[in-house]
Amino acid sequence: SLMMGLGAWPAGRIAGRIGGRRSVALGLALVVLGSVARSVWPATLSLYFFTAALSAGIALAQTSVPLLARQWFPTRIGLVSAIFTGGLTLGETIAAAATAPLMRVWFGANAWPAALLLWAIPATLTLLLWLWLAPPAPPLHGTSPVQRAVEPSSAQVAPLVAKRVSPWMLGAIMGGGSVIYFGMNGWVAPYN
């Protein structure tokens, strides 16, 4: 949790340097490696270390997707961001709800390292699909005449956003997503 917060700023700089598509791929790779390593080395110190690596990967990927949304869908940024945020929340909810039942059925009551390994499978599939299907990002520096014509200036966007979304609503939505995320990652199995 702390690593995600601390990782957001450097993640933005990394995405600016290597591009959003590569940043998401690197972040997903860290998630996969962290998930696998947590299940293979379940000692206390290694759990902390590999959870930090996994969280840094999440921070890197999640920071890069909004950059790509702006580059790939310049006229649909709000819709794409809503779909992305909804997908995060849905995925977090499914993972939190399904982990204990799946672990008990497939691996037994005290097989939490296997459950950690189980969640490396969808992360690996996501990484492979990302590498295969994600289009290359447009150039990072400079804008084309088409982009300048399509992208409204910040002076034009600010009044529209202020009329549609209150800061309280935005804070409640983002806070709710954080509660789900941190609740899922802070969960400790009561039967261990």
Residue pairs with C-beta under 8 A, 6 or more apart in sequence:
1 55
1 181
1 182
1 185
1 186
2 55
3 51
3 52
3 55
3 56
3 59
4 55
4 56
4 58
4 59
4 62
5 59
6 59
7 55
7 56
7 58
7 59
7 60
7 63
8 59
8 63
11 23
11 27
11 56
11 59
11 60
11 62
11 63
11 64
12 63
12 67
14 23
14 26
14 60
15 23
15 60
15 63
15 64
15 67
16 67
16 140
18 26
19 137
19 140
20 64
20 65
20 67
20 68
20 71
20 137
21 64
21 68
21 134
21 135
21 136
21 137
23 60
23 61
23 63
23 64
23 67
24 60
24 61
24 64
24 65
24 68
24 130
24 134
25 127
25 130
25 131
25 134
26 57
26 60
26 61
27 56
27 57
27 58
27 59
27 60
27 61
27 62
27 64
28 57
28 61
28 123
28 126
28 127
28 130
29 57
29 127
30 53
30 54
30 56
30 57
30 60
31 54
31 57
31 58
31 61
31 123
31 127
32 120
32 123
32 124
32 127
33 50
33 53
33 54
33 57
34 50
34 51
34 53
34 54
34 55
34 57
35 54
35 116
35 117
35 119
35 120
35 123
36 117
36 120
37 46
37 50
37 53
38 46
38 47
38 50
38 51
38 54
38 113
38 116
39 113
39 114
39 115
39 116
39 117
39 120
40 113
40 117
41 47
41 50
42 112
42 113
42 116
51 185
55 185
62 88
65 84
66 81
66 84
68 134
68 137
69 77
69 80
69 81
69 84
70 77
71 137
71 138
72 80
72 135
72 137
72 138
73 79
73 80
74 147
74 150
74 151
75 150
85 173
85 177
88 177
88 181
89 176
89 177
89 180
92 177
92 180
92 181
92 184
93 180
95 119
95 184
96 180
96 183
96 184
96 187
99 115
99 118
99 119
99 187
100 115
100 189
102 115
102 118
103 109
103 111
103 112
103 114
103 115
103 118
106 114
106 118
107 114
107 115
107 118
109 191
110 191
110 192
112 189
112 192
138 147
143 151
